Amino acid sequence: MAFFLESSQREDVHFDYGPFLDAYDVHFYPDPRDAERLGGRHILTAVDTRMFKPCVHEEKPDHACDEACYARRMGEKQYPAAFVGTLYPKRMQFLERLLPLIPEVGFRAGGIAVRDLRGECHREWAELLVRNLREMKVHVGLPSNNAQMMVARPFETMAAGTFLLTYKTEDTLFRDGEHCCTYQPDKPEELAEMIRYYLAHDSERETIAQAGCKEVRQKYSLEKRLGEVLAIVRAH
């Protein structure tokens, strides 16, 4: 079994799945183009909803995610609008166009790397990532090198209960204005207006964020997706 998490169709590099094809009996791809081209099975992407969740205390004994808890979480949001991820040239060029349009926002952008002598520390990286996401009012998904497919960060953002502004893709799985909001990647002016609007309308923003969180946790959890994967593998 092989469960690939991203498309091989990128603008910056062509990743060749070919050498892996003979190593596995069944292959799963979130990009239907890869599944058709390589003879695998298309399957929707997934996010670890136990790691990426809106409340760090969720499921702990004697804790209720009630109105008081929600108010505390809203109070912990210290970044009005931000991006967390890899700042490669395409995204830097987009930021050079966007930031002069929103000088009053104090937009923050950065990446996360957690390593020790053994290499990358994946759990620690994910814990720091989700903490960053929770601290934002608006997470702005910058255009990626995989412009035709939703990458993982939008799913992680919504699972963490944070409002998402992301660029439109061909395979968008969420209802615009209900689960998240989308912008045209060639129109930073449009994005700037959306950032200002949703920072000024807290109730509308958080209603969308809560709906997106519920949608992701119900339909795109890693447990749900791996259950589907294993059922297919057993049948195979």
Secondary structure, DSSP 8 states (H G I E B T S, - for coil): -EE--S-SB-SS-B---HHHHTT-S-EEESSHHHHHHHT-EE----B-TTTS-S-TTTT-TT----HHHHHHHHHT--EEEEEES---HHHHHHHHHHGGG-TTT--EEE----EETTEE-HHHHHHHHHHHHHTEEEEEE---S-TTS--HHHHHHHHTT-EEEEE--TT--S-BTTTBEEE-TT-HHHHHHHHHHHHH-HHHHHHHHHHHHHHHHHHSBHHHHHHHHHHHHHH-
